[in-house]
Amino acid sequence: MRADVFATPLLDDPAVHRHFIRKAGALYGVIVALGFTLFFWLPDALVLREAHYSGWWIKLVLGPLLAIPLTAAIGWLAASMRWSGLGLLVWVAGGSLLAWIGGHVQFDGVSWLARLTDIYPSERMMYAFTDSAAAYTGISMAVGIGAGLVIGVIGLVAVERAWDASTSTYGFSLKSIVMLGLCLPVLLVLGLLADFQINSSTRGAIADVQQVIETVRDPNADLVRAKLGPMARYRDRMSPNYILHWNTINDELTRLAVDVQFDTGLVLRCPVMLGNAYLCTDLGAKLGEWMTQLIAENGACTNCGLEIAEPVRQWLNTTVPTLGDLESVALLKHHGGWVYWRATFNSGRQIDCRFSGDQPITLDLCVEAK
């Protein structure tokens, strides 16, 4: 047994061993979170980035920020337990919590960041955590319970092996860290299964829309054969520079609306249902026409097919007559679930309006721009 020249032999100094084991437990927890990130959030982010999705990085940033402190604390706590059974129970809870975080970041986390960066912040949730989302997350949490038990068992052995491989100053050697990484195969299984339940539906929809756009952009593609013939009219305005926005998802997670914004000004809305992307429509032209008609009719927009919140209708009815003649309407910002348009008047005044949802689209905010 090693001994420090200035200290009692390690066998007689349990405090040194206890301190190391707790640090090893915390580091083990960090490795668990990093493994979950590697197999759950990172592959999702890489596919979404390739698909030109605007928020490809959000879950990859928010997820580890929540998971790493949690699992580090769980690892430290489990390693501090006098009874190994209690430590296993802590990791059972930890595995379930990892899946819970994964499910909520997909909806609540993305919605929180969207609210934080919104030009007109609202208390409304952009992507609601519905019963179906809770059900899929619950399945992943059940898998997380089993994974947490295995992670806990491995941890009992790994932290002691890390101690055996520690440096002469009781630090972590490379071999110690390798021992703590023995949990990674379990995280691979948990990450892949949770990804299938939680991430795959939205990621698949976004990737499918991107494939449709690339097919239409290809001058050699037979759009009639690909059942995309009506989209040929958009081809001249499609450029290689475009961004996809996840706009809506229904409560059952079976129907999504994905918007495509090109640097040419073209904005398309593409529905995806049950894993199939359908023909896209010119959202920009539709909203531009509606915005113009809203001004012309003082907030009425007769036969628009637009759902207008009553306070917004009243505000437009009162305000529009005071603004002067309309000069232009233009897209101000596409913010995922919210699409903002600005109307400019010859008086120099401007109003901003927010359109949200799909089938029907709702006008839920109009304010005078500062």
C-alpha positions, 0 to 999 in steps of 0.5 A: 500500500502506498504511503505519503512521506509526510502522512500516515499510511493510507490504510490508517487514514480513511479520510483521504480515501473517503475524500477521493471516493466522493470526488470520483463519484462526482466525476463519475456523475459528470461522465454520465451526463457527458455520455448522455449528451454524446448519445442523445443530444449530439447526434440530434443536433448534428442532423438538425444542423445538416437540415438547416434548422435554426435551433439545432444547437438549443437542446445541445446547450440547455441539456448538458447545462441541466444534466451535468450539475444534477448527475455530478450531485447524484454521483457525489451523494451516491459515493457518500452513502454508507450503504451501497443500496441507498447509492443504487436508489439515488442512481435509479432516480438519476437515470429517470431524471436524465430522461425527464430532462431530455423530454422537457428540454425538447418542449419547455426548454426550447420554449423558455429560450424562445421566450427569452429571445422574443422581441415581444415576450409572452407568457404563452408556451411556444411548444406545449408539453402535451399528454403525448409528450409526457407519455413518450417521456414516461417510457424513456423514464422507465428505461432510465430507471433500469439504466440508472440501476446498472449505472449505480452498480458500475459506479460502485466498482468504478470509483474503487478502481479509480482509487486503486489507479490514483496518482501518488498525490491521490489525484485522477490518473488516466486509468482512473478516468477510464475506469469511471467511463465504464458506464458509457455503454449503458448511456449509449443504450439509454441515449438511443432509446430516449432519442427514439421516443423523444427527439425522432418525431420532430427531427424526422419532420425537419429532415424530411422538409429539408429533403423536399426543398433539396429535391425541388431545388435540383434542376434535374429532379423530376418533380412530377414523378416525386409528386412535387410538381406544384412546387416548381413555381417556387424553384426560381426563388429558392437559393442554397441559403435557407433556414428551417423553423419548427412552427407548430406541432399538434397535441398528439405529436403527429402533425407538424408545420415547418417553415422554410425561410430563404434569403431571397425573401421566399417563406414556405410553410410545409406540413408534415403528417405521420412522418410524411412531408407534403406540398409547401405553400407560400406563407410569406405571400399569404401573410403579406396579403393578410397584413395588407387587408387587415390595414385596409379593413381596420382589423377585419380581414373579411374571408381571410381564414385568419383567427383574430384575437378580439383585443387585437381586432379592437386595437386595429380598429381604433389605431389604424385610422390614425396612422396614415396611408400604408406604404409597405408590409414586410416580414420582421422576424421569424421566431419559430412558433411566432412570425412577426410582420411590420406595416410602415405608414407614410406618417413614419409610424409602424405597427408590428403584428404576430401570427402564430399557429397553423390551421388556423393561423391566429393573429394574437398581437399588434402593437405600435413599434417603438 
